[in-house]
Amino acid sequence: MSPTQHIPTDSGTLSAYVARPEGPVRGGLVLIHEVWGLVGHTRDVADRFAREGYVVVAPDLLADRGITEESTAGIGEDLAGPDAEARNRAQPKLRALLAPLQDAEFGATTTERVRSCFEYLYDDADVAGRVAVTGFCFGGTYSFSLAVHEPRLLACVPFYGHANFPDEELSRIKAPVLAFYGQDDDALIAALPELEAAMARAGVDFTAKVYPGAGHAFFNDSNRYAYRPGPAGDAWKRTLDFLALHVA
C-alpha cells in the first residue's frame, strides 16, 4: 500500500502520509505537522511511531495554501539561527507564507480536516477506536482543537501549541492532555499559568512539561539550531508512556 492516502473530508479529499506498523497495532495516532507543511521530518516521526505499534495519519493541511516542503525550506533554521541578517530575511518570508492562514474560514476547515483523519483511524479495524493526537507548533495548536471537538479522543499530546479557547470549550475536552514546552519559548511560557488555571477550571486532566534550555521546535532534529536532544529524547519517552497508558 502506498504511504500516501486520500482521505475524504467535507471540503474535498485530503492527502496524508500513512504509516502502519509491521506487527500488532497498539492504536491510531493523528500526527499534525509544523507550520512548514508536511515535510520529511514529519514523515520520519510518523515512521517512528509506526515502529512503536501505531497506525499514523499525518495530513498535508497546508499545501493548498501554498505552504509546501519546497516553499518553506530553510526558513525555520534561519529564524532559529544566530545570523541576524538571515533572521531578518526570513521574517517577511514567514509573514507572506502565513498570510493565507488568516482567512476567517481557515480554522474551521482545518479542524474539520483533522476530524476526518480521526474518523479514518477510528474506523480502521486494527485501530479499533483507539485514537490519539499529537502535533508540533501549528500541529500542537490543532491537537488542542481536535481534543475540544472530538469527545472520543483518548489522548492529546501537543508540542508547543496554542490553546486559545474559552473555558466552556475547554470543558469539552475528555482526553487527558500532556503538553510540552521549551522554557525559552517566551510567548507560550508567559501564557502557560493562565492555561493551567483554565484547564483546572474546565476539569481537564492537563499536564505541562517545560524544559529549561530549550525553545520552540526543540523536538525538530532537522533544525540544527532549535533541536535539543536531551529534552527531545525525554519528551519522546514520556509521549510513548502516555500513549501506552491511555491508548494501547
N, C-alpha and C positions, 0 to 999 in steps of 0.2 A: 504494500500500500504506500502511495506517495505521502510524504510528511505534510504536503500542502493540501489542505481540505477547504471546501467552500461550504460555509455554514449559513443556512437560511436565517434571515432576520426580517423584521417588519419593514426595514428600509432597503432590502435587497440582500444579495449574498455577500458574505464577508470571508475574505481569505484568512486562513490561520495556519500556523505551523503546529502539527500534532505529533507528539512523541509518545510512544507506547512502550511499556516495559516488556522485556523478553520473558520474564517469569510471571508469577502471580501478581494480580493487581491489588494494591492496597487502598486505592481510591482515585478520585479525579481532582485535578488542580487547574483552575484558570490562572494563567500567568500573563500579567499585563506589563507591557514594555514601558521604558522611559519615554520622555518626550522626543527622543531621537527616532522613534519608529521601531519597527520590527527589524532589529539588526542582528548581526552574528552573535553578539554577547547574549541576547535574549534566547536565541535558539540553543546556544550552548547550555544555558541554565535550564531550559526545558529538558534537554537531554540528561542533565544531571539528576533532575527529579525523576525522570523516567527510569533511570538506573536504580533509584530507590523504591520503585514499585508503583509510581503514579502515572496515570494517563494524563498528559498535559496538553491543554489547548492554549496556544499563545496567539491571539488575534492580531492582525495588522490593522490597527484602528486609525492610522493617520495617513496612509498612502494616498487616499482620495483627497486629502488636504494638501498634497504636495510635499509631505514630510516622509522621506524615504531614507534608506541606508546611504544612498549616494548624496542626497541633498544636505544631510546633516554630518557627513564625515568630518571628523576633526574638530568640530565646534566645541564639544564637551571638554576635550583636553585643553583647548585654547582658553576656555573660561576658567578652568581649574588650575591652569599652569602659572608659572612665575613671571611670564613675559607680559608686561603691562600693555605693550603695543598689540600683542596678539589678542589680549582680552578686549581691548578697545575695538579691534576689528571684528571680533566675534559678536559683540553685543548687538549691533544693528542687524546682523545676520539672524541672530536668535529672535529678535523682535519681529522681523519680517516673516520668519517661519511660523511663529506663534500667532500672528495676526488672525489667520482663519479660524483659530480655536476660540476666538472671542464671539463668534456667531451665537446668537441667542439660542438657537436650536442644537448647538453642538453638544452641550452637556447631556440633554435628554436623549439624543440619538446615540451617543457613546454608551450611556448607561444601558440603553435598550440592546445594543450590540453585545455588551458584556453579559447581559442576562441571557441572550441567545446562546452564548458559549456555555454558560451554566446549564441551560436546558440540554444542549448537545451532550454534555458529560453526564448529567443526571439520568438521561435516557439510555446511556451506554450500559449494556448488560453486565459487563465486567465491573464497571464502577459501582453499580447497584445503589445509586443515590447518594454515595459518599463523596461530597464535593466541597472543596475549599478554594480560597482565592489568595493569591499573593501578587505583589507588583511593586514597581520601583518608581519613585518620583511621580510623574504623571500616573503611572500604574498603581502607586500606593494610594493616590487620591481616589482612583476609580475602584480600588479594592474596598475602601471605606464605603463608596457609593453602592457597590453590589451588596455589602452587608446591610445597608439601610433598606434596600429594595427587595432583598430575597431572604425570607424567613427560613427557608430550607437549608441555607448555607451552614456548614458545620464548623468552619474555622476561617479566620481572616488574618492575614499576615502582611500588613503594609510596611514597606520600607520608605521612610522619609516622604510620606504623603500628607496632604492636607485633608482635614475633616471639618469643613465649614458648614455644619448642619445645625439647625435649631434643636433644642432638647427634644421636642416632640418627634422629630425624625430620628434622632439618635436612639430614642426609646424603642424604635422598631428593630434594632439590631438584636438578634437572638444568638448569633455565633460569638464565641469568645474571640477576643482580638489581642494579638501580640504585635506591637508596633515598634519598629527600630528607628533610631535617630543617631546622628553624629552630633556631639556636643558643640562643634563649630558651625553647625547649620543654623545661623543666628535667628532667622525668622521663625522657623519651626520650633526651636527651643524656647523662644520667647512666648509662643502661643501654647506650649505644652501644658503649663499648670492649669490654664483655663479649660483645655481639652480634657485633662484628667478629672477636673471638677465636674464638667458637663457630662462625661461618661458615668461618673458616680451618681449624679442626679438622675440620669436616664436608666440606671440599673444595669449597665453593660459590664460584662466581665472584661476589663481592659487592663492590659499590662504594657507599660512603655519601658523599653531598654535603651538607655542612652550611653554611647561610647565616647569617653574622653579621647582627645587627639584625633578624632575623625570628623569629617564634614559630610556634605551632601555627596551622594553617589559612592560612599565608601565601599560598597559591595561590588562595584563595577571593575573587574580586573582587566578590562580593556582600556581603562582610563588610568594611565600611569601616575597622574598627579592626584587624583581623587581616591584611588584604591588604597585601602588599609587592610593588609592580610590578616592581622590579628582579630580586629572586630568582625571582618567578613567571615572568617572561619568560625568564630563563636556564634554569630548570627545564623549561619548555616546549620550548625548543630542544634541550636535552640529551635529553629524552624522545623527541622526533622522531628525533634522530640515532641513539639507541639502538634504537628500533624499526626504523629503516631498515637498521641493521647486522644485526639478528638475526631480523627477521620479513619485511620487504618483499623 
